[in-house]
């Protein structure tokens, strides 16, 4: 859980986000990255990817990458065994 001092309130959606996940515009208002992407007309996929990035902590990224690689290896080995069984 981030320290409360590092949290900012998004002026668009009202959610509390870490300072590194928000942008301060010229008017001095803080806007979270997903709201900023929506305002810039980016697609739903871009907004979803930004939301996922915000939810995965920095330490967890390496774990998530290793997990994805491990699952790919397991899937490949399983497919090889299934093809060899035929």
C-alpha positions in Angstrom: 0.0 0.0 0.0 1.5 3.3 -1.0 2.1 6.0 1.5 -1.0 8.4 1.8 1.2 11.4 0.9 2.0 9.9 -2.5 -1.7 9.6 -3.4 -3.5 12.1 -5.6 -7.2 12.4 -6.5 -8.0 12.3 -10.2 -10.0 15.4 -11.1 -12.0 13.4 -13.8 -13.0 10.1 -12.1 -12.2 11.0 -8.5 -10.2 7.8 -7.8 -7.1 8.0 -5.6 -3.9 7.0 -7.5 -0.2 7.2 -6.9 1.5 10.3 -8.1 3.6 8.4 -10.6 0.3 7.2 -12.3 -1.2 10.7 -12.8 -0.5 13.7 -14.9 -0.6 17.3 -13.7 -2.2 19.5 -16.4 -1.7 23.2 -17.0 -4.5 24.1 -14.7 -2.9 22.2 -11.9 -5.4 19.4 -11.8 -4.2 15.8 -11.5 -5.6 13.3 -14.1 -4.9 9.6 -13.9 -3.3 7.9 -16.9 -6.5 6.0 -18.0 -8.6 9.2 -17.9 -5.9 11.0 -19.8 -5.8 8.3 -22.4 -9.6 8.5 -22.8 -9.5 12.3 -23.2 -6.8 11.9 -25.9 -9.1 9.5 -27.8 -7.0 6.3 -27.4 -8.9 3.0 -27.7 -10.3 0.8 -25.0 -7.3 -1.6 -25.3 -4.9 1.2 -24.4 -6.9 2.2 -21.4 -7.1 -1.4 -20.3 -3.4 -1.9 -20.6 -2.7 1.3 -18.6 -5.1 0.1 -15.9 -3.3 -3.3 -15.7 0.0 -1.6 -15.4 -1.3 0.5 -12.6 -2.4 -2.6 -10.6 0.8 -4.6 -11.0 3.3 -3.4 -8.4 6.9 -2.9 -9.5 8.2 -5.9 -7.6 5.4 -8.1 -9.0 6.3 -7.3 -12.7 9.4 -9.5 -12.6 7.3 -12.3 -11.0 4.5 -11.8 -13.6 7.1 -12.0 -16.5 8.7 -15.1 -15.1 5.2 -16.7 -14.6 4.3 -15.9 -18.2 7.5 -17.5 -19.5 7.0 -20.5 -17.2 3.4 -21.0 -18.5 4.6 -20.7 -22.1 7.2 -23.4 -21.5 4.7 -25.7 -19.8 2.2 -25.2 -22.6 4.9 -26.0 -25.2 6.0 -29.1 -23.5 2.4 -30.3 -23.1 1.8 -29.7 -26.8 4.9 -31.6 -27.8 3.8 -34.6 -25.6 0.3 -34.5 -27.1 1.6 -34.4 -30.7 4.1 -37.2 -29.9 1.3 -39.4 -28.5 -0.6 -39.4 -31.9 
